[in-house]
């Protein structure tokens, strides 16, 4: 998926309904590979650990009758290799730490109708290859190997990764598919998107409102056929409008079977009885606790900011910013107890992540007194807010490299409009920061506006040098929570101007070795440096579920699996 379209919502809450990745992960909020959810069987490895053989399930077919084969996988790999600079999952080779990522780490492939074997340039963690790298691979039908609406046949799917004509063969196909993928109004009518291998087919989609309907795919060959004939995802212009429909009751015609409590009407979380205080009980809805996602929430700093990039690069300053974020206060206050803190680069929840003792000890905490002490200890005059740098330089008791005499401890943190609970959190953060001498402006903008501002600083994109900090969601990991696609030098999603060779090396160890020590070293080093992420609490969605309706909740990676939804008597 291209950088501008990549998000967990686009994949787990839309794309995966129709197009399943090679390996699926996270079902039932468990950190595991679900081999019964995708088109590939459990793989095997060669004795030298270099070659993985992936058997394809014979029952999986595209809805046009075409078999899902090793060639379908090769097509995707070819496209990624040829157009890697445009894809959000891509991380470039890092020669300094001697690691390559998919697809650059592939030496060769051996393809047949029943399998594909992939040989890598060196040994990698097998768990990483299956649960992270191959989890991003989505087989593509050979019928998509076309360059125009006339169906002119392309050459991308028949190439090999080392073909000298790979770029020339794949680029016209990519351009055609990409442009078709941007034409949202034709999603439900374009013959391209009628060819699916997942359990669902897109029935219709409203490009203006975002509402869409899916129907079960009668040709689906996977293990889990849908119980329901159709699922309608209803758009709302506001949370209040959805709340009114929920209040109207679950038994009326076209009633919502699954909705979300508004922040103002969410009952206080009660671990022993989640139904306690349910304001929709009389309307026929039960309270359901959402999944604990394998994710980290944060606002992002721009190390490339012309105004404040030098300040953001100081570890003491980002530590102070973290100390000022009261995650538990946000959870207990405006979010009514529904949430869990982001403790570090590796999520503390759900259970199952490789979280070392050192990482637990270094977990992000609320400590405004420490934040103030850090500023004072590094040469800042806190007699006014914003504080000013009175001791420039790089000694331990000075402001740090690039911070000049008289520079002010101030910046702008933009966040989305129309989130009353978040307004409370941001105002509390601003007030706490002011007491430590840090002045934070907290303007609100629409989500779309914030997304358009989030570009990396570069000579050809000067606008990327103007933003300071933006709250725009977080990061949902693949199976193993390593930041190869998020923060390594040159990674597709690293728009923050962050680059640290030692960090890259620590990430590389989690990818290549993946033992407990690798993860401990990665977590410890990340906690010791300034990264462009200031951790915030993870919200838990509070669902209103109609009585008599069974849903499977979300998986650990923010996806839905409507094939497991059904009615009970």
Secondary structure, DSSP 8 states (H G I E B T S, - for coil): -BTTT--HHHIIIIIHHHS--SSEE-GGG-SSEETTSSSB---EE-TTS-EEEEEB-TT-B-TTS-B--HHHHHHHHHHHHHTGGGBTT----BTTTTB--TTTTEEEEEE-SSEEEEEESS---HHHIIIIIGGG-----GGG-BSSTT--B-SSTT--TT-TTHHHHHHHHHHHHHHHHH-GGGTTT-GGGG---SSEEEEEE-TTT--EEEEE-TT--SS---SSSEEEE---SSHHHHHHHHHT-SSSTT--SEEE--GGG-----TT-TTTT-TTGGGTEEEEE----SEEEEEEE-TT-TTTHHHHT-HHHHHHHHHT--HHHHHHTTTTT-EE---SSS---STTS---HHHHHT-----HHHHHHHHHHTTEETTSSS-EESS-BSSTTS-BTT--TT-BSEEEEEEESS-HHHHHHHHHHHHHHHHTT-EEE--EE-HHHHHHH----BTTBGGGGT--EE---EEE--SS---TTTTSTT-TT--S----HHHHHHHHHHHHT--HHHHHHHHHHHHHS--SEEEE-EE--EEEEETTEE---B-TTS-B-GGG-EE--
